[in-house]
C-alpha cells in the first residue's frame, strides 16, 4: 500500500458491514496526505451524510455535496488534525 494518498474514493463496503464506510478514516488516517480529496459515494443516503459529518469533525475540515448525476460528498484533508492525532496517539 502506498505511504500517502492524494485521492480516496469510498464506494463501499455495504452499510451492514462492521465499521462500514466510516472505518475508512480511522484505518487510513495516517496515509491521507495534506490536500487529499475524499469522495464518498451515495450522498443521497442519510447514513453517508452522517459519516461525512463525523469525518469532517475528526479531520477538522469541511465537506460539500456535489450533484453530478448521482450525488457524492467531497472533502479535502487539511493535514492539521491528521498530524496532531498521530502525535498524540488518538
C-alpha positions in Angstrom: 0.0 0.0 0.0 1.3 3.5 -0.8 2.5 5.5 2.2 0.4 8.6 1.2 -2.8 9.0 -0.8 -3.9 12.2 -2.7 -7.3 10.8 -3.7 -9.6 8.3 -2.0 -12.9 7.1 -3.4 -15.2 5.5 -0.9 -17.9 3.4 -2.6 -18.2 0.6 0.0 -18.4 -1.6 1.9 -22.2 -2.0 2.4 -23.7 -0.3 5.4 -24.3 -3.6 7.2 -20.5 -4.4 7.2 -19.0 -3.9 10.7 -17.3 -0.5 10.6 -18.9 0.2 7.3 -17.7 3.2 5.3 -17.0 5.1 8.4 -13.9 2.9 9.1 -12.1 4.5 6.1 -10.8 7.5 8.1 -9.7 5.6 11.3 -7.9 3.0 9.2 -6.4 5.3 6.6 -5.8 8.5 8.6 -2.0 8.2 8.7 -2.0 7.6 4.9 -4.0 10.7 4.0 -1.7 13.4 2.7 -2.4 17.1 3.2 -4.8 18.1 0.4 -6.1 14.6 -0.1 -9.5 14.6 -1.7 -12.0 12.1 -0.3 -15.1 11.3 -2.4 -17.9 9.5 -0.6 -20.5 7.9 -2.9 -24.2 7.6 -2.3 -24.6 11.0 -0.7 -28.4 10.8 -1.1 -28.4 8.4 1.9 -28.7 9.8 5.4 -26.2 7.3 6.7 -23.5 8.6 4.3 -24.2 12.2 5.2 -23.8 11.2 8.9 -20.4 9.6 8.1 -19.3 12.8 6.3 -20.1 14.9 9.4 -18.1 12.5 11.6 -15.1 12.6 9.2 -15.4 16.4 9.0 -15.1 16.6 12.8 -12.3 14.1 13.0 -10.2 15.7 10.2 -11.0 19.3 11.1 -12.2 20.0 7.6 -15.5 20.6 5.8 -17.4 18.8 3.1 -19.6 19.7 0.2 -22.4 17.9 -1.6 -21.8 17.5 -5.3 -24.8 16.8 -7.5 -23.5 15.4 -10.8 -25.8 12.6 -11.7 -25.6 10.5 -8.6 -24.8 12.8 -5.6 -21.4 12.4 -3.8 -19.7 14.1 -0.9 -16.3 15.7 -1.4 -13.9 16.8 1.4 -10.3 17.9 1.4 -7.9 16.8 4.2 -6.2 19.9 5.6 -3.5 18.0 7.2 -3.5 19.8 10.6 -5.7 17.4 12.5 -4.3 14.3 10.8 -0.8 15.1 12.0 -1.8 16.1 15.5 -3.8 12.9 16.1 -0.7 10.9 15.0 1.5 12.7 17.6 -1.0 12.2 20.4 -1.8 8.6 19.5 -5.5 9.3 19.2 
